Amino acid sequence: MENLLIRGGRVIDPANGIDAALDVRIEDGKIAAVAPGLPADGAQVIEAAGRVVAPGFIDLHCHLRDPGQEYKEDIVSGTRAAARGGFTGVCCMPNTHPVNDCAAVTRYIIEKAETKGSGVHVYPVGAVSKGLEGREMAEIGRMKEAGIVAISDDGRPVTNSNLFRLAMQYADHFGVFIMSHSEDKGLVGDGVMNEGFMSTKLGLPGITRAAEEVMVARDILVAEAEGKHVHLCHLSTKGGVQLVREAKARGVRVTAETTPHYIGATDEWVAGYDSNCRVNPPLREESDRQACIEGLVDGTLDAISTDHAPHHEDEKRVEFPLAASGISGFETAFCVSNTELVRSGRMEMSRLIALMSTQPARILGVPGGTLSIGAPADIVLLDPEREVTVDAKKFVSKGKNTPFDGRTYYGAVCATIVGGRVIDKEDI
C-alpha cells in the first residue's frame, strides 16, 4: 500500500481538539503522524493548501436499495456517490427487497460492499421486525453476528409499543441499539406535505407535526423507562427537537439526527408542486428549520445524516401526491450543511465536522471520526469556500431526485480517502 503525505492543509480533528495548519502522514492505511513540516520520505504527496483535512464523514442513515431495487440504486453506485460526497462510511437501512431481517441478507450486503463497492465502509442496519411488518421480532442476534450495527424498521414506524420495548432490550443485550422512524401513521393519514399555509394554498392534504412528535415522545418515554439507548431518525419539527432537549436534560439515553434538507429547505419549496420536494417526514416551515439548526448548534441534535433516498425518474416525474418520497442526498450534504451552518455564522467548521464524522462514529461505535495516530486513514479533503452549483444530471448516484438542483452553495469535496487509498478525487 502506497504511503501518503497530505501537506499544508487546515487539519480539523474535533476528537483531539485540533484545528491548525499541519501535515498528515499515512502509512499502511493508518494515520502515522500529524504535525507541521513532516518529510515526504518517498510518500505520494497531496498538496492541501487552502483545503480542510478532516476525518471522513460517516452517514448514520441512508438507503442503498440493494438487494431488490437496483434500478433506483445499488451498492456499487451508492458507495461511489457516498465517496463523491466525502463519506468514508455509511449505514444502510433495511427496507430492501428482501428486507434485511436475517443474517443471509446482512452477509450479502457486506460481501457485495467489500467485493464490488467503492471502498466506502458499509454498515448494515437490520430490521426490528420480520418483513418490517411490526408483528414478530427479527433475528437480531444472528444479524449482529453477521455484521449489523443497529436495528430499525425505517420507512415504517414500530407502532406496537411493547414490540418496540422488547426490541430495545434485545438490541442492548446484543450490543446494538434501535434507530426509530418516529411517525404516527394514523395522524399522517393521506397527507403528502407539511400541514400549514402552503398545504392550504396548494390544495394538498397536510401532515401535522404531531405525527412526528407523538412518536418521538413515545420513543423517549420507553427508552427512559428501560434505561436503554434510542436513536431518533430524521427529526424535522420544532416540537421534536424540544422533546429531545428536555429528555437529555433528564438524562435519557437518546441521540438524534436531522438532515441537510430539513436545515436547508422548507415547505415553501413545494410551490409549483415540485415532486423532488416530496420527502418523509415532509419539509416543514421556517420556524422548524431554525429549530433544527439551533438543535445542532446547542448539542440537542447529535448528527447530520443524509437519509439518502434515491428514486428512479419515473417515480418522481409524476403528480406530487403520487411521487415517491425521498431525496438523493450524498452529493449535496456537505455544500448545503456548510452553507447553512458555517458560512451563515451559526457554527465553526470543527462543529460541522463533529456532526458529520466524529459523533456518528461514536454513536455507532465504529472506527473513524478521528485523525488519531494509529486510526484508520479515512479522510476527506474539503474546499469550504468554493462556489458549487448543484447539477443533478452529474450525480454519481442513480438517483437524480433533489430539490437543490440548480441552486448555488459553498463547499466542495475535493478527495475521499479510505484506509489510505484515494477512492474519489476531484482536482488533487
VOPAGU-2260 file (C-alpha; in pm, 1 decimal, decimal comma):
REM VOPAGU-2260
SITE   aa  ch    i         X         Y         Z
SITE  MET   A    0       0,0       0,0       0,0
SITE  GLU   A    1     140,9     336,5    -104,3
SITE  ASN   A    2     217,2     583,3     174,0
SITE  LEU   A    3      72,5     932,8     151,7
SITE  LEU   A    4     164,4    1275,8     284,3
SITE  ILE   A    5    -114,8    1532,6     290,9
SITE  ARG   A    6      75,4    1857,2     312,2
SITE  GLY   A    7     -17,0    2208,5     418,9
SITE  GLY   A    8    -389,1    2172,3     484,9
SITE  ARG   A    9    -603,0    2302,5     767,2
SITE  VAL   A   10    -633,9    1988,2     976,9
SITE  ILE   A   11    -954,5    1969,2    1179,7
SITE  ASP   A   12    -991,5    1676,2    1419,8
SITE  PRO   A   13   -1264,2    1750,7    1676,1
SITE  ALA   A   14   -1191,7    1429,4    1867,8
SITE  ASN   A   15    -846,6    1562,6    1956,9
SITE  GLY   A   16    -925,4    1934,1    1961,7
SITE  ILE   A   17    -705,0    2002,4    1658,1
SITE  ASP   A   18    -764,1    2292,2    1420,0
SITE  ALA   A   19    -432,8    2403,6    1271,7
SITE  ALA   A   20    -216,2    2407,8     959,8
SITE  LEU   A   21     -46,4    2066,9     972,2
SITE  ASP   A   22      68,9    1775,8     760,0
SITE  VAL   A   23     -79,8    1426,3     784,1
SITE  ARG   A   24     132,0    1121,3     704,1
SITE  ILE   A   25     -35,4     791,5     620,3
SITE  GLU   A   26     144,7     457,8     637,3
SITE  ASP   A   27      -3,8     111,4     584,0
SITE  GLY   A   28    -353,0     256,4     570,0
SITE  LYS   A   29    -333,1     426,1     909,2
SITE  ILE   A   30    -254,2     771,5    1045,5
SITE  ALA   A   31     119,2     770,0    1120,6
SITE  ALA   A   32     182,6    1134,4    1212,5
SITE  VAL   A   33       4,6    1470,2    1235,3
SITE  ALA   A   34     248,8    1758,1    1270,3
SITE  PRO   A   35     394,5    2054,2    1082,6
SITE  GLY   A   36     677,6    2004,6     834,3
SITE  LEU   A   37     662,7    1627,0     800,1
SITE  PRO   A   38     910,0    1477,4     548,2
SITE  ALA   A   39     776,8    1300,6     241,9
SITE  ASP   A   40    1027,9    1012,3     261,8
SITE  GLY   A   41     912,6     859,2     -63,7
SITE  ALA   A   42     540,7     902,2       5,5
SITE  GLN   A   43     298,6    1030,9    -255,8
SITE  VAL   A   44     238,5    1397,3    -172,5
SITE  ILE   A   45    -106,9    1553,6    -181,7
SITE  GLU   A   46     -85,8    1931,8    -166,2
SITE  ALA   A   47    -369,2    2050,6      54,4
SITE  ALA   A   48    -305,2    2424,2      88,7
SITE  GLY   A   49    -640,1    2601,8     106,2
SITE  ARG   A   50    -815,8    2277,6     191,9
SITE  VAL   A   51    -964,4    2139,4     512,1
SITE  VAL   A   52    -831,3    1794,1     602,9
SITE  ALA   A   53   -1074,0    1610,7     829,9
SITE  PRO   A   54   -1190,1    1264,4     933,1
SITE  GLY   A   55   -1415,3    1120,7     662,8
SITE  PHE   A   56   -1787,8    1170,0     701,9
SITE  ILE   A   57   -1997,2     884,0     841,5
SITE  ASP   A   58   -2362,7     869,2     744,9
SITE  LEU   A   59   -2590,3     720,4    1007,9
SITE  HIS   A   60   -2882,5     687,0     769,9
SITE  CYS   A   61   -2900,7     605,7     400,3
SITE  HIS   A   62   -3076,4     377,0     153,3
SITE  LEU   A   63   -2864,6     179,7     -92,9
SITE  ARG   A   64   -3173,1      -5,0    -229,9
SITE  ASP   A   65   -2969,8    -323,9    -270,0
SITE  PRO   A   66   -3092,0    -600,8    -277,6
SITE  GLY   A   67   -3406,2    -578,8    -482,8
SITE  GLN   A   68   -3436,5    -220,6    -605,8
SITE  GLU   A   69   -3117,1    -185,4    -804,4
SITE  TYR   A   70   -3295,7      23,6   -1066,1
SITE  LYS   A   71   -3301,7     303,7    -804,2
SITE  GLU   A   72   -2950,8     248,2    -664,4
SITE  ASP   A   73   -2716,6     -37,3    -584,5
SITE  ILE   A   74   -2418,4     -88,0    -357,9
SITE  VAL   A   75   -2177,4      -6,6    -642,4
SITE  SER   A   76   -2336,6     324,2    -745,6
SITE  GLY   A   77   -2437,9     412,3    -390,5
SITE  THR   A   78   -2090,8     376,5    -242,5
SITE  ARG   A   79   -1941,8     569,4    -534,0
SITE  ALA   A   80   -2190,0     851,1    -467,4
SITE  ALA   A   81   -2107,7     836,6     -96,8
SITE  ALA   A   82   -1736,9     873,2    -174,1
SITE  ARG   A   83   -1811,3    1168,3    -401,5
SITE  GLY   A   84   -1991,9    1327,1    -107,2
SITE  GLY   A   85   -1696,4    1277,8     131,1
SITE  PHE   A   86   -1838,6     978,5     316,5
SITE  THR   A   87   -1599,8     703,7     421,0
SITE  GLY   A   88   -1869,3     503,0     599,3
SITE  VAL   A   89   -2246,6     469,1     560,1
SITE  CYS   A   90   -2526,4     288,7     745,9
SITE  CYS   A   91   -2776,1     138,4     503,4
SITE  MET   A   92   -3134,7      90,6     614,8
SITE  PRO   A   93   -3308,3    -248,4     594,7
SITE  ASN   A   94   -3611,0    -162,0     378,8
SITE  THR   A   95   -3476,3    -358,1      83,2
SITE  HIS   A   96   -3635,9    -646,3    -110,7
SITE  PRO   A   97   -3593,1    -885,4      57,9
SITE  VAL   A   98   -3583,3    -694,9     385,0
SITE  ASN   A   99   -3258,1    -714,9     580,3
SITE  ASP   A  100   -3423,4    -911,1     860,7
SITE  CYS   A  101   -3191,4   -1212,7     865,0
SITE  ALA   A  102   -2821,5   -1293,3     861,2
SITE  ALA   A  103   -2822,6   -1401,3     495,0
SITE  VAL   A  104   -2922,5   -1056,7     368,6
SITE  THR   A  105   -2678,3    -887,2     607,6
SITE  ARG   A  106   -2395,1   -1103,7     474,2
SITE  TYR   A  107   -2497,2   -1030,0     115,2
SITE  ILE   A  108   -2474,9    -654,3     174,7
SITE  ILE   A  109   -2136,7    -673,9     347,7
SITE  GLU   A  110   -1984,8    -911,1      92,6
SITE  LYS   A  111   -2103,5    -708,6    -206,2
SITE  ALA   A  112   -1973,4    -387,6     -48,7
SITE  GLU   A  113   -1635,6    -548,4      11,4
SITE  THR   A  114   -1601,9    -701,4    -335,0
SITE  LYS   A  115   -1776,6    -451,0    -561,9
SITE  GLY   A  116   -1816,1    -127,9    -365,8
SITE  SER   A  117   -1603,5     183,0    -398,4
SITE  GLY   A  118   -1417,3     112,4     -74,9
SITE  VAL   A  119   -1654,4     307,4     149,8
SITE  HIS   A  120   -1734,6     112,3     466,4
SITE  VAL   A  121   -2092,8     -15,2     460,2
SITE  TYR   A  122   -2258,9     -78,7     795,9
SITE  PRO   A  123   -2591,4    -260,7     755,7
SITE  VAL   A  124   -2882,1    -179,6     985,5
SITE  GLY   A  125   -3104,2    -480,8    1049,7
SITE  ALA   A  126   -3480,7    -478,8    1073,9
SITE  VAL   A  127   -3663,1    -465,1    1406,6
SITE  SER   A  128   -3943,4    -687,0    1278,2
SITE  LYS   A  129   -3965,8    -957,9    1016,6
SITE  GLY   A  130   -4061,6    -808,6     685,0
SITE  LEU   A  131   -4090,3    -466,0     852,9
SITE  GLU   A  132   -4444,4    -576,6     937,3
SITE  GLY   A  133   -4428,9    -479,3    1304,7
SITE  ARG   A  134   -4555,6    -811,9    1433,6
SITE  GLU   A  135   -4268,6   -1053,6    1500,0
SITE  MET   A  136   -3916,9    -961,1    1604,9
SITE  ALA   A  137   -3640,9   -1019,4    1350,3
SITE  GLU   A  138   -3332,0   -1233,1    1417,4
SITE  ILE   A  139   -3134,9    -964,0    1597,3
SITE  GLY   A  140   -2866,5   -1188,6    1744,6
SITE  ARG   A  141   -2789,8   -1364,4    1418,6
SITE  MET   A  142   -2785,3   -1036,8    1227,3
SITE  LYS   A  143   -2544,9    -895,5    1484,9
SITE  GLU   A  144   -2314,5   -1194,1    1430,3
SITE  ALA   A  145   -2334,5   -1127,8    1056,5
SITE  GLY   A  146   -2241,3    -760,8    1098,6
SITE  ILE   A  147   -2531,6    -522,5    1168,1
SITE  VAL   A  148   -2458,1    -213,5    1378,3
SITE  ALA   A  149   -2816,8    -122,0    1477,1
SITE  ILE   A  150   -3179,9    -215,2    1418,0
SITE  SER   A  151   -3461,1     -14,0    1262,6
SITE  ASP   A  152   -3784,8     -53,7    1070,6
SITE  ASP   A  153   -3700,6     272,8     894,2
SITE  GLY   A  154   -3956,4     364,5     636,8
SITE  ARG   A  155   -4216,6     235,8     880,2
SITE  PRO   A  156   -4264,6     310,5    1249,2
SITE  VAL   A  157   -4277,0      33,2    1507,8
SITE  THR   A  158   -4630,6     111,2    1617,5
SITE  ASN   A  159   -4655,0    -174,4    1870,0
SITE  SER   A  160   -4503,4     -15,4    2178,8
SITE  ASN   A  161   -4438,1    -346,4    2351,0
SITE  LEU   A  162   -4253,8    -481,9    2047,5
SITE  PHE   A  163   -4054,1    -158,4    2044,2
SITE  ARG   A  164   -3968,7    -207,4    2413,0
SITE  LEU   A  165   -3869,5    -570,4    2370,2
SITE  ALA   A  166   -3661,2    -492,5    2062,4
SITE  MET   A  167   -3481,6    -221,6    2258,9
SITE  GLN   A  168   -3399,1    -477,1    2530,0
SITE  TYR   A  169   -3278,0    -737,3    2279,7
SITE  ALA   A  170   -3072,5    -480,7    2091,0
SITE  ASP   A  171   -2898,9    -372,2    2409,5
SITE  HIS   A  172   -2827,7    -734,9    2500,1
SITE  PHE   A  173   -2656,5    -792,3    2166,6
SITE  GLY   A  174   -2458,0    -467,5    2178,8
SITE  VAL   A  175   -2656,0    -267,5    1922,3
SITE  PHE   A  176   -2931,3      -4,9    1953,6
SITE  ILE   A  177   -3262,3      86,6    1795,6
SITE  MET   A  178   -3298,7     365,7    1538,1
SITE  SER   A  179   -3655,3     489,4    1531,0
SITE  HIS   A  180   -3859,9     619,1    1240,3
SITE  SER   A  181   -4083,6     830,6    1462,4
SITE  GLU   A  182   -4416,2     860,7    1285,1
SITE  ASP   A  183   -4778,4     802,7    1381,2
SITE  LYS   A  184   -4933,0     672,9    1058,5
SITE  GLY   A  185   -5282,9     742,3    1184,7
SITE  LEU   A  186   -5200,7    1110,3    1216,1
SITE  VAL   A  187   -5031,8    1114,4     874,8
SITE  GLY   A  188   -5349,0     991,0     707,5
SITE  ASP   A  189   -5343,0    1076,6     338,2
SITE  GLY   A  190   -5113,2    1376,5     391,9
SITE  VAL   A  191   -4836,7    1442,8     141,2
SITE  MET   A  192   -4671,4    1762,4     270,9
SITE  ASN   A  193   -4648,3    1968,5     588,8
SITE  GLU   A  194   -4983,0    2087,8     721,5
SITE  GLY   A  195   -4988,3    2464,9     715,9
SITE  PHE   A  196   -5033,6    2770,8     497,2
SITE  MET   A  197   -4859,4    2616,2     195,2
SITE  SER   A  198   -5060,5    2293,8     200,7
SITE  THR   A  199   -5380,6    2500,2     214,1
SITE  LYS   A  200   -5260,3    2728,1     -65,1
SITE  LEU   A  201   -5164,8    2435,3    -288,0
SITE  GLY   A  202   -5472,8    2229,8    -203,9
SITE  LEU   A  203   -5265,6    1933,6     -89,0
SITE  PRO   A  204   -5350,5    1722,0     217,5
SITE  GLY   A  205   -5121,5    1810,5     506,1
SITE  ILE   A  206   -4928,9    1614,8     767,8
SITE  THR   A  207   -4945,9    1755,9    1119,4
SITE  ARG   A  208   -4623,5    1796,1    1316,7
SITE  ALA   A  209   -4791,2    1588,1    1585,6
SITE  ALA   A  210   -4747,8    1282,1    1362,9
SITE  GLU   A  211   -4375,8    1303,0    1435,0
SITE  GLU   A  212   -4386,5    1445,7    1785,4
SITE  VAL   A  213   -4628,8    1191,0    1933,9
SITE  MET   A  214   -4393,8     907,6    1837,0
SITE  VAL   A  215   -4080,7    1096,8    1944,0
SITE  ALA   A  216   -4241,5    1129,7    2287,3
SITE  ARG   A  217   -4332,3     757,2    2290,7
SITE  ASP   A  218   -3980,6     653,9    2189,9
SITE  ILE   A  219   -3821,9     873,9    2455,0
SITE  LEU   A  220   -4053,6     753,2    2730,6
SITE  VAL   A  221   -3987,3     386,7    2650,9
SITE  ALA   A  222   -3612,0     447,0    2642,1
SITE  GLU   A  223   -3635,7     632,8    2972,0
SITE  ALA   A  224   -3833,4     353,3    3135,1
SITE  GLU   A  225   -3589,8      86,5    3011,5
SITE  GLY   A  226   -3270,3     286,8    3059,9
SITE  LYS   A  227   -3170,0     196,1    2703,0
SITE  HIS   A  228   -3033,0     390,1    2407,8
SITE  VAL   A  229   -3268,0     507,0    2133,3
SITE  HIS   A  230   -3159,8     699,4    1825,8
SITE  LEU   A  231   -3421,9     918,5    1659,5
SITE  CYS   A  232   -3400,0     945,6    1281,6
SITE  HIS   A  233   -3454,1    1249,9    1058,5
SITE  LEU   A  234   -3611,7    1494,8    1308,6
SITE  SER   A  235   -3788,4    1776,5    1128,5
SITE  THR   A  236   -4004,4    1969,6    1376,4
SITE  LYS   A  237   -3952,6    2231,1    1642,4
SITE  GLY   A  238   -4152,0    2025,5    1890,8
SITE  GLY   A  239   -3947,7    1712,2    1823,0
SITE  VAL   A  240   -3622,5    1896,8    1888,2
SITE  GLN   A  241   -3761,2    2036,0    2212,4
SITE  LEU   A  242   -3868,7    1689,6    2329,5
SITE  VAL   A  243   -3513,7    1564,1    2276,6
SITE  ARG   A  244   -3370,4    1866,5    2456,4
SITE  GLU   A  245   -3590,2    1802,0    2760,0
SITE  ALA   A  246   -3514,8    1428,8    2756,3
SITE  LYS   A  247   -3140,3    1487,1    2752,6
SITE  ALA   A  248   -3178,2    1724,3    3046,7
SITE  ARG   A  249   -3341,0    1435,5    3235,8
SITE  GLY   A  250   -3056,3    1202,3    3146,1
SITE  VAL   A  251   -3242,0     986,8    2893,5
SITE  ARG   A  252   -3010,9     786,5    2666,4
SITE  VAL   A  253   -3132,1     946,5    2345,6
SITE  THR   A  254   -2939,4    1057,6    2038,3
SITE  ALA   A  255   -3094,7    1224,2    1737,0
SITE  GLU   A  256   -3019,2    1339,0    1384,6
SITE  THR   A  257   -3155,1    1578,0    1128,8
SITE  THR   A  258   -3073,1    1609,2     760,0
SITE  PRO   A  259   -2943,4    1875,4     520,7
SITE  HIS   A  260   -3287,3    1915,1     363,2
SITE  TYR   A  261   -3450,2    1999,6     697,3
SITE  ILE   A  262   -3190,5    2269,9     763,3
SITE  GLY   A  263   -3176,1    2388,5     402,5
SITE  ALA   A  264   -3532,2    2384,0     269,7
SITE  THR   A  265   -3891,1    2449,4     377,8
SITE  ASP   A  266   -4241,5    2363,4     261,4
SITE  GLU   A  267   -4240,6    2683,5      56,5
SITE  TRP   A  268   -4019,8    2495,8    -188,9
SITE  VAL   A  269   -4319,4    2277,9    -276,4
SITE  ALA   A  270   -4468,3    2574,9    -464,2
SITE  GLY   A  271   -4505,8    2465,0    -822,7
SITE  TYR   A  272   -4575,7    2112,1    -699,6
SITE  ASP   A  273   -4210,1    2013,4    -733,3
SITE  SER   A  274   -4214,6    1639,3    -664,2
SITE  ASN   A  275   -3842,4    1649,4    -578,6
SITE  CYS   A  276   -3961,9    1813,6    -256,6
SITE  ARG   A  277   -4172,6    1509,8    -164,2
SITE  VAL   A  278   -3996,6    1356,4     134,5
SITE  ASN   A  279   -4094,1    1181,1     458,0
SITE  PRO   A  280   -4107,5    1349,1     706,7
SITE  PRO   A  281   -4212,4    1643,7     490,0
SITE  LEU   A  282   -4027,8    1969,7     455,0
SITE  ARG   A  283   -4154,3    2190,4     735,9
SITE  GLU   A  284   -4187,2    2564,9     798,1
SITE  GLU   A  285   -3911,4    2817,1     860,5
SITE  SER   A  286   -3957,7    2801,3    1238,5
SITE  ASP   A  287   -3893,2    2425,5    1224,2
SITE  ARG   A  288   -3586,9    2474,4    1005,0
SITE  GLN   A  289   -3445,6    2723,1    1252,3
SITE  ALA   A  290   -3522,4    2487,9    1543,1
SITE  CYS   A  291   -3330,7    2206,6    1373,5
SITE  ILE   A  292   -3036,0    2439,1    1320,6
SITE  GLU   A  293   -3048,2    2552,8    1682,9
SITE  GLY   A  294   -3060,5    2189,1    1792,9
SITE  LEU   A  295   -2739,5    2120,6    1601,3
SITE  VAL   A  296   -2576,1    2431,9    1743,0
SITE  ASP   A  297   -2658,4    2365,6    2109,7
SITE  GLY   A  298   -2596,5    1989,2    2106,3
SITE  THR   A  299   -2956,0    1873,9    2128,5
SITE  LEU   A  300   -2910,5    1701,3    1793,0
SITE  ASP   A  301   -2606,0    1478,9    1766,1
SITE  ALA   A  302   -2553,6    1430,2    1395,3
SITE  ILE   A  303   -2632,7    1530,5    1040,6
SITE  SER   A  304   -2737,7    1231,3     832,5
SITE  THR   A  305   -2836,4    1231,4     467,5
SITE  ASP   A  306   -3137,7     995,9     461,7
SITE  HIS   A  307   -3011,0     941,1     104,8
SITE  ALA   A  308   -3320,0     805,0     -71,4
SITE  PRO   A  309   -3263,3     768,6    -446,6
SITE  HIS   A  310   -3555,9     700,8    -678,3
SITE  HIS   A  311   -3595,2     632,4   -1047,5
SITE  GLU   A  312   -3703,0     927,6   -1258,9
SITE  ASP   A  313   -4034,4     759,3   -1339,8
SITE  GLU   A  314   -4122,7     756,5    -968,4
SITE  LYS   A  315   -4061,2    1129,2    -928,3
SITE  ARG   A  316   -4181,1    1285,5   -1253,3
SITE  VAL   A  317   -4546,8    1238,2   -1163,9
SITE  GLU   A  318   -4814,2    1436,6    -981,8
SITE  PHE   A  319   -4697,3    1541,6    -635,5
SITE  PRO   A  320   -4932,3    1312,2    -436,2
SITE  LEU   A  321   -4822,4    1013,0    -645,9
SITE  ALA   A  322   -4447,9    1076,7    -621,9
SITE  ALA   A  323   -4220,5     852,8    -416,2
SITE  SER   A  324   -4085,7    1016,4    -100,5
SITE  GLY   A  325   -3715,2    1082,0     -77,5
SITE  ILE   A  326   -3416,0    1292,6    -173,2
SITE  SER   A  327   -3083,3    1177,3    -316,7
SITE  GLY   A  328   -2857,5    1328,1     -52,9
SITE  PHE   A  329   -2495,9    1205,6     -57,1
SITE  GLU   A  330   -2360,1    1453,9    -308,6
SITE  THR   A  331   -2517,0    1770,5    -165,7
SITE  ALA   A  332   -2480,5    1700,6     208,2
SITE  PHE   A  333   -2162,9    1898,9     266,3
SITE  CYS   A  334   -2230,7    2202,0      48,8
SITE  VAL   A  335   -2581,6    2252,8     189,3
SITE  SER   A  336   -2472,2    2197,2     551,3
SITE  ASN   A  337   -2164,0    2416,0     516,1
SITE  THR   A  338   -2362,5    2698,9     359,8
SITE  GLU   A  339   -2649,3    2691,1     609,3
SITE  LEU   A  340   -2440,5    2634,9     922,5
SITE  VAL   A  341   -2083,8    2758,6     878,5
SITE  ARG   A  342   -2099,9    3035,1     617,3
SITE  SER   A  343   -2412,8    3166,0     788,5
SITE  GLY   A  344   -2209,0    3210,4    1107,3
SITE  ARG   A  345   -2412,4    2966,3    1315,1
SITE  MET   A  346   -2117,8    2736,1    1394,5
SITE  GLU   A  347   -1748,4    2674,3    1333,7
SITE  MET   A  348   -1622,5    2423,1    1079,5
SITE  SER   A  349   -1496,9    2199,7    1360,0
SITE  ARG   A  350   -1853,4    2163,0    1489,1
SITE  LEU   A  351   -1980,7    2066,9    1143,9
SITE  ILE   A  352   -1705,4    1804,2    1111,8
SITE  ALA   A  353   -1804,7    1666,0    1451,5
SITE  LEU   A  354   -2169,6    1641,5    1343,1
SITE  MET   A  355   -2087,3    1462,6    1018,6
SITE  SER   A  356   -1794,9    1247,6    1131,6
SITE  THR   A  357   -1680,2    1230,5    1492,6
SITE  GLN   A  358   -2017,7    1195,7    1661,9
SITE  PRO   A  359   -2167,5     946,4    1416,4
SITE  ALA   A  360   -1861,6     724,5    1474,4
SITE  ARG   A  361   -1911,7     748,4    1849,9
SITE  ILE   A  362   -2281,6     670,7    1829,8
SITE  LEU   A  363   -2215,0     363,7    1617,0
SITE  GLY   A  364   -1901,2     255,3    1798,5
SITE  VAL   A  365   -1715,0     205,8    1469,6
SITE  PRO   A  366   -1360,9     307,7    1370,7
SITE  GLY   A  367   -1318,7     650,1    1216,4
SITE  GLY   A  368   -1419,8    1001,2    1306,8
SITE  THR   A  369   -1067,6    1091,5    1419,0
SITE  LEU   A  370    -715,2    1150,7    1290,9
SITE  SER   A  371    -553,8     996,7    1599,7
SITE  ILE   A  372    -223,2     818,6    1547,0
SITE  GLY   A  373    -295,6     457,9    1452,8
SITE  ALA   A  374    -654,4     529,9    1347,2
SITE  PRO   A  375    -771,0     419,1    1002,2
SITE  ALA   A  376    -672,5     674,4     738,6
SITE  ASP   A  377   -1032,4     758,6     647,2
SITE  ILE   A  378   -1006,9    1122,1     544,1
SITE  VAL   A  379   -1191,1    1387,0     347,3
SITE  LEU   A  380   -1037,1    1695,4     183,2
SITE  LEU   A  381   -1272,0    1992,1     156,6
SITE  ASP   A  382   -1275,0    2336,2      -2,4
SITE  PRO   A  383   -1533,4    2523,8     208,9
SITE  GLU   A  384   -1505,4    2845,8       6,8
SITE  ARG   A  385   -1566,5    2707,5    -339,6
SITE  GLU   A  386   -1894,4    2802,2    -503,3
SITE  VAL   A  387   -2089,8    2497,2    -616,5
SITE  THR   A  388   -2396,8    2492,5    -837,6
SITE  VAL   A  389   -2580,2    2164,1    -795,4
SITE  ASP   A  390   -2627,9    1973,5   -1120,7
SITE  ALA   A  391   -2825,7    1656,9   -1055,6
SITE  LYS   A  392   -2750,7    1524,7   -1404,5
SITE  LYS   A  393   -2386,5    1489,1   -1296,0
SITE  PHE   A  394   -2464,8    1290,0    -981,0
SITE  VAL   A  395   -2280,0     961,9    -948,3
SITE  SER   A  396   -2587,5     823,9    -774,9
SITE  LYS   A  397   -2854,6     670,4    -995,2
SITE  GLY   A  398   -3098,4     891,7    -807,5
SITE  LYS   A  399   -3113,2    1242,5    -955,8
SITE  ASN   A  400   -3403,1    1342,2    -729,5
SITE  THR   A  401   -3306,9    1656,2    -538,4
SITE  PRO   A  402   -3476,7    1989,7    -470,5
SITE  PHE   A  403   -3131,2    2151,1    -461,4
SITE  ASP   A  404   -3077,5    2107,5    -836,5
SITE  GLY   A  405   -2967,0    2433,8    -997,5
SITE  ARG   A  406   -2911,2    2610,7    -666,6
SITE  THR   A  407   -2574,9    2754,2    -564,1
SITE  TYR   A  408   -2396,2    2667,8    -238,2
SITE  TYR   A  409   -2047,2    2686,0     -93,1
SITE  GLY   A  410   -1829,5    2388,2     -17,4
SITE  ALA   A  411   -1671,5    2122,8    -237,6
SITE  VAL   A  412   -1544,2    1773,8    -158,6
SITE  CYS   A  413   -1201,0    1750,3    -320,2
SITE  ALA   A  414   -1096,8    1398,2    -224,4
SITE  THR   A  415   -1207,8    1099,7     -20,4
SITE  ILE   A  416    -952,0     859,1     123,7
SITE  VAL   A  417   -1039,5     524,5     283,7
SITE  GLY   A  418    -774,8     311,9     450,8
SITE  GLY   A  419    -503,4     525,9     297,3
SITE  ARG   A  420    -636,7     478,7     -57,6
SITE  VAL   A  421    -775,8     769,7    -259,2
SITE  ILE   A  422   -1113,1     639,2    -376,0
SITE  ASP   A  423   -1253,3     963,8    -515,2
SITE  LYS   A  424   -1083,5    1283,8    -613,4
SITE  GLU   A  425   -1171,3    1596,4    -799,3
SITE  ASP   A  426    -863,9    1805,7    -850,9
SITE  ILE   A  427    -571,1    1684,5    -641,4
